[in-house]
Amino acid sequence: MRILVTLLVLAVVGIGGWQLLPSQGNENRTITVGTTDGVTALDPAGAYDAGSWALFSNVYQSLLTFEPGGVEPVPDAATGCAFEGSGLRTYRCTLRAGITFPSGRAMTAEDVKYSFDRVRKIHSDVGPASLFGTLASVTADDARTVTFHLSSGDATFPLKVATGAGSIVDRDKYPADALRTDAAVDGTGPYTLTAYTKDEKAGLAPNKRYKGYLSGTGSPVEVRYYADSAKLEGAWKGRRIDVATRTLPPEVLSGLNPSDPGQRLTESDSSETRNLYLNTRSASPLHDARVRRAMAWLINREELAATVYKGTVDPLYSLIPTGITGHTTSFFDNYPQRSPRKARELLTEAGASLPVRFTLGYGIGRGAGAEEAAELKRQLEASGLFKVDVKGYEWTDFQKRWAAGKMDAWSVGWVADYPDPDTFGAALVGTGSTMGTGYSNKLVDHLVLESRQFADRSRAAKDFEGIQADVTRDVPLIPLWQRKEYVVSTEDVGGGQYLTDGTGVFRLWRLNWI
């Protein structure tokens, strides 16, 4: 995958070359960043969402990490990692010397083993344990060598190690079989967490002890969390924050002017997608695949993108987004235009009682989630074939509800865990998927495992085409759109173009005063 970053505003009129360097006296001045992405937990074993992982990428280290726009992980807490032997089943890493936790204790291979083991043992219902489905065991061979033993070949395992799920914690500070619940972090990332108030703010100071991929750390940062896009907009317009990202209201984003001398604007392509997930369990009114196919005939993505999102997202017709190996247009090929007639035929064939009634949930404060749900309700009910009860939920409650299958349908954004089609496979449509749809297809599971046998990821494209064909027929989800990434900052803050690329890494250390 290639993340294409287009910097729309590099400098404002009248700025001289001398001003491209940090201003004297600004080095220790805090940069404030606003976002609507919430943090589910400070413990890496208890969170699998964009807001939490954004913070993790700053306060914890993984053995590997991703460069901006990179598709191959590079060493961070490790000096190097590689598969041993044949079969892609033994993966060994050598730990970087001299990394110390806040307590002053040196990080060892035992901490790495402990961190991976506890993610799998705790297996939080909103945690990342599902990413390590092929991990059989971890051994600390000596103080600086750790080996991962996989149950089957998995060329994508290094990518998973580089995510927030691979965050390394201090084994003396984190319980082995339960989540840590206080508001502190003991990590070795480029920042230390100096203060934290849930749903309000996180204070970050450069970690002077940091040793890893980065050559240095950045300015002090305070991340401020806003309940919804309107509140983020108010903070931005009131100049109470220096940087705004993820996400301002669509009408604000669509009206941003690249030539405005009072701001810097970055617009970039992203692999973030949003799908409408459907509960396939026997007790759900959407259990019959024909009912779900009928819904697919009624969704108008172009209208959704144009009205609710003001053209700031692109309609999506596949499980795998544009720019990722294996992308197809399978939903467009099978459901090319809105057709109430075809939807009615399917519902009649299924013997469904009309209108089909179901609940549609969304996360409160998550961008334009409420407006999107209202538009989906309107489109489905306009046919007279469905009756939709829309309800919003607080973010953590929302995650637990979809994990437990307590809603009939729900729309959720998905930020790629790593730049590979595998992140859109098992996690979204595999048996026991993170999205909790109850969907299980043996061929899909087989193709997911088969795709992981190829170190050359282009050779996995056929497998993912097959996965998408099955998903299009079974419809456990309906793709809605693919996001464009926007970062806007004041004219005296640089580095916004490197902040995010839609792959889960939030590079606060790249922000700087100009």
Salt bridges, closest charged atoms under 4 A:
ASP37 OD2 - ARG246 NE 2.52
ASP43 OD1 - ARG118 NH1 2.79
GLU84 OE1 - ARG92 NH1 3.76
ASP111 OD1 - ARG105 NH2 2.67
ASP111 OD2 - ARG171 NH1 2.94
ASP117 OD2 - LYS113 NZ 2.86
ASP117 OD1 - ARG120 NH1 3.83
ASP141 OD2 - ARG92 NE 3.58
ASP154 OD2 - LYS160 NZ 3.03
ASP170 OD1 - ARG105 NH2 2.62
ASP172 OD2 - ARG105 NE 3.05
ASP182 OD1 - ARG180 NE 2.72
ASP186 OD2 - ARG180 NH1 2.74
GLU222 OE2 - ARG224 NE 2.65
ASP228 OD2 - LYS231 NZ 3.46
GLU233 OE2 - LYS237 NZ 2.81
GLU272 OE1 - ARG246 NH1 2.48
GLU272 OE1 - ARG483 NE 2.99
ASP288 OD2 - ARG290 NH2 2.81
GLU303 OE2 - ARG378 NH2 2.99
ASP314 OD1 - LYS484 NZ 3.94
GLU345 OE2 - ARG341 NH1 2.85
GLU349 OE2 - ARG290 NH1 3.63
GLU372 OE1 - ARG274 NE 2.62
GLU375 OE2 - ARG378 NH2 2.81
GLU381 OE2 - LYS377 NZ 2.84
ASP397 OD2 - ARG401 NE 3.14
ASP420 OD2 - ARG457 NE 2.72
ASP422 OD2 - LYS160 NZ 3.53
ASP422 OD1 - ARG452 NE 2.92
GLU465 OE1 - LYS462 NZ 3.76
ASP470 OD1 - ARG473 NH1 3.40
ASP474 OD1 - ARG473 NE 3.22
GLU485 OE2 - ARG246 NH1 3.69
ASP501 OD2 - ARG507 NH1 3.42
